[in-house]
């Protein structure tokens, strides 16, 4: 049976309906996985285009992935040869469009429909009612057996409210609003932020012939795109199981306990080498070297050094401060300096929200002030809602894809889960660990560089093999690519059939 076919018989999903909210990376792979498992799927997308973060309305010029294409793809579908090694936004959009058509997901998507309400159905608490509003302001309501929330962690632009913004006579934009025609000759441009999007926007402004000034509160780690020699993408190392050994997770293997116990000097040496090598390779100006000692701050890491080159060549400037207030013609900084400005670009990230959920559901999902999701997917007390993509990582395609398989297995009723109390205890442990080890993660479910750890958790829950390579060297020293998990749908189906035969044998005795 191929991975694109439905199970021929005894399929508990044959009459079950699922609403997938969002047609970005997580929504597309979740819809594809659920369809192949036999569910009746409908995808709701508020924009006129698919792609989520990569949709044309949300990308800025020069935007490209932090990952090479081998670690930024799904397990069963590769980028075209024409795509850059580190794909640009146009490459990613083309890839997602092709993926959608290849697996016949497009016919399931309702575009220009925003989910405005999700609640338990009044006449059947085991079903969920979804209310959508069209671009023409017309509302429709439908009931579903399950909901997969895939609206992403980067879907509401974060634009801080700063005194005087209404008085400013220039233009104030979020980074997602920057286009090729944003800058005019002679513009005085300020970019606010210290992460990758801020660096990208400032570098693009410098390339467009204006001299931008970056205003940043905290220096963040940036890493080279390629390992020394310029041939091997750096994410080969960042995503490997080898790297995972040097990162503390909230539960550990024997070798990891050794590494972070008696082997701690080796861990310090490992990160000390990176703290020396990355700035040197990128020609990082000294003012941009973070005060945090690696691996602290790794959760905010970006890739590439184009902005550093612009600063070193005198085409851009940077000030370590923050905006205190806007004036008619510019900004006043917290250190007392004033900067003239015609354009202010806020590269200040995104927010996530589940405001469309009823108060009852919100209390179950985030009642403690943070998302209470087992494996960053399942609310323990609401078993017919799942969240895919909320466990954002340095390889979000992979973590979303494995999460989609995990959720589908749960919706099929074949995933063996701990009790509600045990799931809540696990959520608390993961939250405490993340607060200590990923304090600047930005989103609650962020697992960042802990790709191997997180994927192992999901695969273990499904009773599937976590080690995917034949040789130890290949398992630990090569990039943790999605291609390791090609055919996972077939693998899951075989495991379910084996469980059925085993159950029949037990019944026969």
N, C-alpha and C positions, 0 to 999 in steps of 0.2 A: 504494500500500500504506500503511495507517495505521500509526502508531507502536505500536499495540497488537496487531498481527498478526505471526505468525512468518513467516520467510522460506520460501517455498513449496518450494524445492528446493535441492539441493546444500548442505544445512546440516550442517556438521561437528559441531554440538552435539546432533543429534537423539537420540543414544543416550548422551549424557554426563550423569553425575549430579554435582550440586553440593550440598554442605552449607554453608548460610549460618549462622554462629554469631552469634546476636543479632537481636532484632526491634526495635531502636531506629531512629533516623533512617537510619544507614548500612545496617543490615541490610535494612530495608524497601525502600529504593531499589535496593540491590544485587539483592535477590530479584526485584523487578519487572523490572529490566533484563535479568537472566539468563533469566527466564521468556520475555520477549519475544524474546530471541535464540535460543530453542528448547531451552534446557537443562532437564533434569529436576531441579527445585529442591526442597530440603527445608530449612526454617528451624527452628533449635533455639533456644528461648527459655526461660531458667531461671525467669522469673517467670510469674505467671498473667495478666499484662497486657502488651500491646505498648507501645512508646514509649521504652524504655531510660531515659535520664535524666529523661524527662518522665512516666514511669509514676507512678501515684498514690502508691506506696510510697516514692518518692524525691524528691518535691517538697514544698516548704514553703509556707505561706500567703503570698500576695502575690508569689510568684515570677512573673516575666515575662521575656520575651526581651530580650536586648541589642539585637536587630535589629527594625526594622519588618517587618511581615509580607511586604512585597514583596521583601525580601532574606532571608527566612527560610522560603522555600517552594521546592518542586521546580518544574522548568521547565514541566511540563505539568499542573499542578494547583494551583489558587489557594485561598486561605483564603475562608471565607464572609464576606459583608459584615458580619455581626454580630460578627466577631472584632475585638478592639481593634487599633489601629494597631500598638502594641507588645503582641503577644498574651500573655495570661496562660497559666499552665500548663494550665488547663482548655481554652483555645482551641487550644493546640498538640496536646493529646491528642485533641480532637475532629477536628482536621485530619488527624492521622496515622491515626485510625480510618477516616475517610472515604477517605483515600488508599488504605489497605489494601483496603478493600472495592471501591473503584472499579476497581482493577487486579487484583482477584481473587487477592490474595496470601494472605489469611487461611487459605484451605484448605491452604496449604503449611506453616503454622506448627504446630509441636509445642510447646505451652506446658508449663510446670512440668517441663522437662527441662534438666538442667545438663550441659554437656559436661565430662567429667572426664578424658578422655584422647584425644589425637590422636597417631597414629604412622603411619609408613609400613607398609602392609599386608605381613605376613610372606611371603605367597606371590606378591606382585606389587608391586615397589618403585615402580611408576608409579601405584598407587592408595593411598588413605589410609584408615585405620581410625579410626572415631570411636566412642567409648564415652560413653553418656549415662546419667545417674542421675535417676530420676523423684522426685517429692516423696514417693512411697511407698517410696523407697530401693531401687527395682528398676533393674537395669542392663541396657541393650541395646547391641548392637554392630552397626555397619553400615559397609560400605565405599563410598567415593565416588571419582570421578575427580578432583574438585577440591574445595577448601575455600576459602570466603571468610570470613575472620575479621572480624567486625563487632561485637565485644563492647565497643567504645568505649574511650575514655580516661578515662571517669568512672564506673567500675563497682564500685570497691572503696572504701568510705568510709575516708578518712585520719583516724585518731583517734590523735594522738600519745600515747605513754606518758609520763606525768609523775608524779614522785614524789608519793605520798600520795593518789592517785586512789581507792584502796580504802578510805581512811579518811574520805573526804568523805561527809557524811550527806545531801547534796542529790542532785540528779539531774544526770547527765552525758549529753548528747545530741550527736549529729552534726546538722548543719544539716538534713539530709534527713529527720530524725526529728521535726522541729518540726511541730506541728499547731495547729489553732485552739484546742484545749483545753490546750495546753502550759503556758500561764502562768496562775497563780492570783493573785487580788488580794493585793497586798502582797509578792509574790515579789521577791527580790533577784536580778537576772539579770545574768550576765556573758556576753558574746559574745566569743569569741577568734578573731581574724582581721582582715585589713585589706582584703579584696577585696569584690566585689559581693555574694556570698552572706552575708558578715558584716554588711554594711550593710543588706541586705534583712531579715535576722533581727532586727537591732537596731531597725530602723524599725518592723517588725511588732510587736515587744514594746512600743515606745512607743505605737503605735496601740491596743494591747490594754490600756493603762492601767497598765503597770509602767514603771519608769524604768531602762532597761538601761545598763550600762557596757561600752563596747567597749574591749578590750585588743588593741592592734595593735603589731607590731614595726616595720612599714615602711609609710609612706604610699604609696598607689598612685593612679594617674591615674583620674579619673572624668570622663566627658564628658556634656554635655546630650543629652537625647533628641531635641531639635529644634534646628535652626539658628535664629539670631535671627529673631524674628517669630512663632515657634511654629507654623508650618504645615508646613515641610519637615523630614522626619526626618533626623537627623544622619548616619545611615549612607549617605545619598545621597553624602556627601563621602568618608566613611571607606572605602567600597568602590569608589570610582571609579578609573578609570585615571589621572586627574589625581593622586590621592593616591599612587599607585604610583610616579610619577616622583620623589617626594621620599623614597622608601625605597630603601635599598641592598639589592640582591639578589645572590646569589652568581654570577650571570652577568647581563650588562646589555646593553641596546640602546645605540645611538650617543648618543641624547639623554640616556639615564640616565647614561652615562659623563661626558657634559658636565655634567649637573646635580651630580654628586658629585665633579667636578674643578673646572674653572674656574667653574662655577655654584654652588659651595658657599655663598657668601654669601646667595644667594637661598634655598637650602635652610634655612640657619640662621634667616633672617627668617621664612620660612613657619612653622617650628615655634615660633619665639618668639611669633608672633601667637596660636597656639593655647594656649601656656603662659600667656599673659595672659588670653585670652578665656574659656577653659573655667572657671577658678576664679571669675572675675567673674560669669559667667552662672549658675553653680550656687550662688553665695554660699558658697563653700568656706571654712570656718574656716582660718585661716592654719596651724594645726598639721597640717592634712591635705595641704598642698601638698607634693608629692614633691620630694626633693632632686635626683632625676635630671632631666637636661635632655632634653626630647623630641628625637628619637623614642625615646630610651632609656626603658624602662619601658612602652612602648606595648603590649607583649605581655600585660600584666596589666590592661589598661584595663577599666573597667566603665562602665555607663550609668545615669544617673539621680542625683538629689540628694536623695531623700527623707530619708536619714539626716542629711545636713547641716542640713536644715530642722528636724529633731527636736533636734539639738544647739543650733542657733541659738535655738530657742524654749524651751530649757531642759528638754525632755522626755527627753533622753538625755545621757550623758557619755562621754568617751573618754580613755583613758590610753595614752600612747606608751611601752609596756614589753612584757614578756613574763611568762608564768606560770613561776615558779620551782618551786613545789610547792603541792599541795592540803593543806588542813587540815580538821578536822572541820566547821568552819562557813564555809569560804571558801577563798581562795587567798592565797598570798604572791607578790608580784611580784619581778622581778629587781632593781628599784630599792629594795627593802626595804619597800615599802608593803604593807599587808594589806587585802583586800577581803572583806566578808561576801558570801555567795552561797547561794541556794537552788537555782538552776539555772545550769549552765555549758553553753553552746552552743559546740561546736567547728565553726566555719565554716572548716575547714582543708583543704577540697578533697577530691580523690579520687586513687586510684592506678590504674594499669593493670597487668595481669598476663597472662602466657601460660603460667601454671603447668600448665595442662592439656596442654601439648605435651610430647612425649617429650624427654628430654635431648638426643638427637641433633638433633631439629628446633630446639629452643631454641638450641643452639650455632650453628646455621646462621642463625637469625633475629636473635639478639642476642648472638653470641659475643664481641663486642668490648666488651661492657658497655653497649651501646646498640643500638637496633633498626637493623639493616642492611637497609633496604628501599629499593630503587630507586623513586624517585618516592613514597616513603613507602607503597608498596603491595606491591612484589614482592621476596621474598628471591632474590638472583641465582642461588643454587644449588638452590632448591626451586621449580621453575616451576609446580607445581600447587597452590600455596597463595598466596593474596593477602590483603592487609589493606586494608579500606576504612573510612574514618573516622579512621584514625590520623593523617592530615594534618588535624588540627583547625584551624579558622580562624574568622575573624569572620563567615563565611557558610558554616556547616558543611553546610547542605543542598546548596549548590551544589558545594562541593569534594568531598563524598561522592558526589553524582550523577555528576559528570564522572569521578571515580575509578572508579565502578561501570562506566561505559561502557568506560573504559580496560582494566579487568580483564577484562571480558567479551570485548573484542576480543583480548586476550592468550589467554584460554581457547579462543577460536575458532581460534587459531593464525594470525591475520592481522595481528598487531602486530609490526612490525619493531623488534627490540630490539638494543642494543649487546651486545658480548661480556660475559662474566661479569667479566673484569678491568676493562673500561670502566665497567660499572655500579658496581663497587666503588669505583673512583676517583671517580665522580660522588657516591656516597654520602658518601665522606670529605670532598669539597669542601663539600657541603651541611651536613655536621655541623660542620665548622670555622666556616663562615659563621654557623650558628645559635648556636653557643657565643659568638661575638663580638657578634652583633646581637640575639639573643633569649635572653639568659642566664637570665632568670627564666621561661622558657616553660612549665615544669612537666612537659610531656610531650615526648618525643623528636621526634615528627613535627610539632609545632606550626608552622604557617606564618602564623598570626595575620592581620595586615593584608595579607600578600602574596598575596591571593586571585587577582588578575589574573595575576601572575607564575606562580603554580602551575598555574592552569587553562591558561594558554598553553603550559606545558610538556607537559601531558597532551594537549591538542588537537594540538600540533605532532607529538607521537609518533604520533598516529593519522592524521596527514596531512590534518587538517581545518583549515578557516579559523579563525584566531584572532580576527580583527576581524569583529564580528557586526553592526555598525550601518552604515547607508548613508552617514552623514555623520560627519565628523571630530568635530564638536562633540558629537553624540550619543554617539559612541564614548568620548570622553574626559571629558565633563562630566556624564554621567548615571550613576545608580547601576548597579553591575555586577550586575544582577539575573539570576536563573536563567532568566527568561523569554527571555533572549537565545539560550538553547540549546534552546528548544522544538523538538521534532522531531529531536533528535540521533540517535535510533535509526534513523529513516529515512535521515538523512544518512550514517550509517555503512554502512547496507545498500547505498545507492547507490554509495558509494565501493568497497565490496567487489565489487559487480557490475561496476563499471568496470574494476577490476583483473583480474577473470576474463576479461572481453572482450578486454582488452589482452593478457593472457597467451595467449588463443586466437589472436589475430591474429599474435602472434610465432611461435606454433607453426605457423600456417598458412604462414608464410614460410620 
